[in-house]
Amino acid sequence: MRVTANSFPIDLRQQLSSLSEKQAKLQMRASSGQRIVNPSDDPRAMHKVMGLQEEQRQLYQFQKNVLNVRENVDISYSAIDSMKKVFDRASEIATLADSAKSPETIQVYAHEVNQLLESMVQLSNTKHRNVYLFGGTKSLTTPFSVTRDSEKQITAVTYNGNEKTISVDVAENSTVSASFTGQGSSGILKNNKGADIMKHLLDMRKLLTTATPDDIEKIKTEVSQGLRNDEDNFIDHFSIIGATQMRLDTSEAIAKKRAFSLEPLISQEADVDLAETLVRLNEIQNAYVAALQTGGTLLSTSLLDYLR
Amino acid sequence: MSGLGLFGTLEMARNSLASSRTAAEVTGHNLANASNPSYARQRVRLVSAPSLPTTEGPQGTGANVAGFEQIRDKTLDKYLVSEKYLTGYYSSKLQTLNQAQARLGQILDRQTVDPKSGKIEQTGLAERLTDFFNTFQSLSSAPTSNTERRLAVVSGEELSDRIKRAHDRLNTLRTDINSEITDSATEVNRLLQSISVVSQRIGASETTETGLANELRDTRQAWYEELAQYTDFNYTENSDGQMTLTVAGQEFIKEDTLVDQFQATTVTDNPTAVQQGMTYIKPINKTGLLNVTGGKIKGLIDARDVTIYNIQDEINKVAANMITEVNALHITGFDLNGANDNTLKFFTGTGAADMGVNATLVANPQRIQASAYASEPGDNTVSRQIAGLAQKAVTNLNNLTFNQRYGNAVAQFGQSIANVESHLNAQETVERLLLKQRDTVSGVSIDEEVANLMIYQRAFQASSRLITTVNTMLGDLLNMKR
């Protein structure tokens, strides 16, 4: 085969160019740690990585939702716990008030129950980040409003919220109830199973104020029965909140674990095997140097060097 | 005594000197053009001079230069020209598509970390799509939060901006390609003019002088190869050596005369959506577009009208359906004040070119209609429904989700580029092999030429010696009679 003046230099130029290009690609991979950057580098892998990253971002969002819901639930629990403490004192008074007590003592009890009522109304209108926690989905309206007499004593408590709660996604196809209602089948303060703490406190105050033997007896029977229903309601809600918190913890843990497990899958497609890349880079560099050395030797030799 | 005689021998030696000198000159010409890639080596064709009839039989009278031969394989030349169309096609297509890929901006970056979230932060369109739905998820967990509402608006703006930017950049690229096609047409016309002129000079030279116009043919071959990078064409020579060049069956050079040229034009008669405002090529003297099938011009047109247009169209479909689906839900909802405005859309515009967030919502995020009920601002039904669009199989997107449709489009786009790159690599290998093959036939080997030079030098020396010898013999003859 004839080798002309241009053959060898053209071949050498093409080889050096090819080796330089390979070096540049390998060096980019080694420095970035990535096998693919653009869709054209590996379209199938890019498609897969985009899908996995989308899933990962959704899982991060579910974790964020869990955080938001947990915050509301924790604040609500704190408020309900305070309500329970108020209720416990009211229940104590209902037990202590009997006909053996002096009228002055009964009046002190009446006065205390009045304060407990005020506290209960205040707690039922708890706000968090400018949102009422116990008004259902009417969360910008004060859930409980009061009517007062000339002596500024509460004569009636009216519920202005509704009986709806919202559901929040904490996983794919999985929601959790993220709000509470003051009244309704799941109402914190009044349900359809006889719980109605506001009414029972109002009744108790009234009966303690008039304090006839019949009134005292009614406290022991009707009011106490009502208070027992209220206590059951509070306990139910503590269970519900506990279960909700457990669900939130579980959902968060699952989402975290899944998001974490996606990372190796993404890495498998997108990241470079550094050891292999560095070895290959070394090979290419050696080939490049060898091409330069041999090219330099051969380019400078011709018949002209040997003619006198 | 028959034969040449001393004077005849002197004449023969003189011719031999001239032949050796001419051969050395041709060798020198080859050596001078050793690095000229379009040069085909030449050699002198020496033939025996007519013999002299003598009583002893025909006697040779030396050698003459019969002509200058160019060592060139015409089939290889033509094959190389046809391969250059393909190389030009794939090369220009790849360059253009790489630009489009850069402008699309859908890259994988696993280094940049968002300082707020501590997570890998990427800025592609796919990420903006997911983030948009995620902000509505956040809003659904806190429907009355002004912060979450503001974030939903910002996220919508970022998504719209991203989509519009991708659309606009690809549009600008398509317009830039129009300029490049126009420039290529100008270049083609320059080459057609040059080929026509040199063909006429070849004709004139080969008519008035003996032998082929080797240098002019070398020049024309180089121009053929340069023209092939821009467009495919066919060329033939008739029995008189006149050349005709056609592109897509249309004559541009007929019997060495330039009869037509390329003209950049737009489609004015019922252009399709893809043709709107785009530049194509037509012959100046004919109506109808020129259907080139190879070269840079075809590569630019295909990149612009097929691959880039497709990805642009896909982005537009995703945007248009996003606008429709989100707005359809939003107009049914109620804002924080409990009011419903069934004309209050979340997104404005109809597609990627004009997508935006409603200015009313930008100014007042409280008016985002996230609730499904009047006077229930804490309800999150509509915001959850909008968030749920992330998983919705959209009928107009072949029952794919928004991210799936976009992901498929990006993968297809990437695959197109990868295919072109693969074809180009293979094509460049073929072209290199052909060039190498041509070089082995037509290229100048310095060693070979120097060796030939030595031969011609010795022949010259031998002829000189013959002259000296015959001269001495003549002198001896003359000295015989004083």
Chai-1 contact restraints between the chains, C-beta under 6 A:
chainA,res_idxA,chainB,res_idxB,connection_type,confidence,min_distance_angstrom,max_distance_angstrom,comment,restraint_id
A,M1,B,T440,contact,1.0,0.0,6.0,A-B,restraint_1
A,R2,B,T440,contact,1.0,0.0,6.0,A-B,restraint_2
A,R2,B,S445,contact,1.0,0.0,6.0,A-B,restraint_3
A,T4,B,D439,contact,1.0,0.0,6.0,A-B,restraint_4
A,T4,B,G443,contact,1.0,0.0,6.0,A-B,restraint_5
A,T4,B,V444,contact,1.0,0.0,6.0,A-B,restraint_6
A,T4,B,S445,contact,1.0,0.0,6.0,A-B,restraint_7
A,A5,B,A34,contact,1.0,0.0,6.0,A-B,restraint_8
A,A5,B,V444,contact,1.0,0.0,6.0,A-B,restraint_9
A,A5,B,I446,contact,1.0,0.0,6.0,A-B,restraint_10
A,N6,B,D439,contact,1.0,0.0,6.0,A-B,restraint_11
A,N6,B,G443,contact,1.0,0.0,6.0,A-B,restraint_12
A,S7,B,D439,contact,1.0,0.0,6.0,A-B,restraint_13
A,Q34,B,R110,contact,1.0,0.0,6.0,A-B,restraint_14
A,I36,B,L108,contact,1.0,0.0,6.0,A-B,restraint_15
A,V37,B,I107,contact,1.0,0.0,6.0,A-B,restraint_16
A,V37,B,L108,contact,1.0,0.0,6.0,A-B,restraint_17
A,N38,B,Q101,contact,1.0,0.0,6.0,A-B,restraint_18
A,N38,B,I107,contact,1.0,0.0,6.0,A-B,restraint_19
A,P39,B,V410,contact,1.0,0.0,6.0,A-B,restraint_20
A,P39,B,F413,contact,1.0,0.0,6.0,A-B,restraint_21
A,P39,B,G414,contact,1.0,0.0,6.0,A-B,restraint_22
A,S40,B,G414,contact,1.0,0.0,6.0,A-B,restraint_23
A,S40,B,I417,contact,1.0,0.0,6.0,A-B,restraint_24
A,S40,B,A418,contact,1.0,0.0,6.0,A-B,restraint_25
A,P43,B,A411,contact,1.0,0.0,6.0,A-B,restraint_26
A,P43,B,G414,contact,1.0,0.0,6.0,A-B,restraint_27
A,P43,B,Q415,contact,1.0,0.0,6.0,A-B,restraint_28
A,P43,B,A418,contact,1.0,0.0,6.0,A-B,restraint_29
A,M46,B,G414,contact,1.0,0.0,6.0,A-B,restraint_30
A,H47,B,G407,contact,1.0,0.0,6.0,A-B,restraint_31
A,H47,B,A411,contact,1.0,0.0,6.0,A-B,restraint_32
A,M50,B,A126,contact,1.0,0.0,6.0,A-B,restraint_33
A,M50,B,G407,contact,1.0,0.0,6.0,A-B,restraint_34
A,E54,B,T130,contact,1.0,0.0,6.0,A-B,restraint_35
A,E54,B,N403,contact,1.0,0.0,6.0,A-B,restraint_36
A,R57,B,T130,contact,1.0,0.0,6.0,A-B,restraint_37
A,Q61,B,N134,contact,1.0,0.0,6.0,A-B,restraint_38
A,Q61,B,Q137,contact,1.0,0.0,6.0,A-B,restraint_39
A,N65,B,S141,contact,1.0,0.0,6.0,A-B,restraint_40
A,N68,B,S141,contact,1.0,0.0,6.0,A-B,restraint_41
A,N68,B,A142,contact,1.0,0.0,6.0,A-B,restraint_42
A,V69,B,S141,contact,1.0,0.0,6.0,A-B,restraint_43
A,V131,B,T144,contact,1.0,0.0,6.0,A-B,restraint_44
A,T137,B,E376,contact,1.0,0.0,6.0,A-B,restraint_45
A,T137,B,G378,contact,1.0,0.0,6.0,A-B,restraint_46
A,T137,B,D379,contact,1.0,0.0,6.0,A-B,restraint_47
A,K138,B,E376,contact,1.0,0.0,6.0,A-B,restraint_48
A,S139,B,T144,contact,1.0,0.0,6.0,A-B,restraint_49
A,S139,B,G378,contact,1.0,0.0,6.0,A-B,restraint_50
A,L140,B,T144,contact,1.0,0.0,6.0,A-B,restraint_51
A,L140,B,P377,contact,1.0,0.0,6.0,A-B,restraint_52
A,I166,B,N380,contact,1.0,0.0,6.0,A-B,restraint_53
A,V168,B,S141,contact,1.0,0.0,6.0,A-B,restraint_54
A,A270,B,L108,contact,1.0,0.0,6.0,A-B,restraint_55
A,S302,B,I446,contact,1.0,0.0,6.0,A-B,restraint_56
A,L303,B,D447,contact,1.0,0.0,6.0,A-B,restraint_57
A,L303,B,V450,contact,1.0,0.0,6.0,A-B,restraint_58
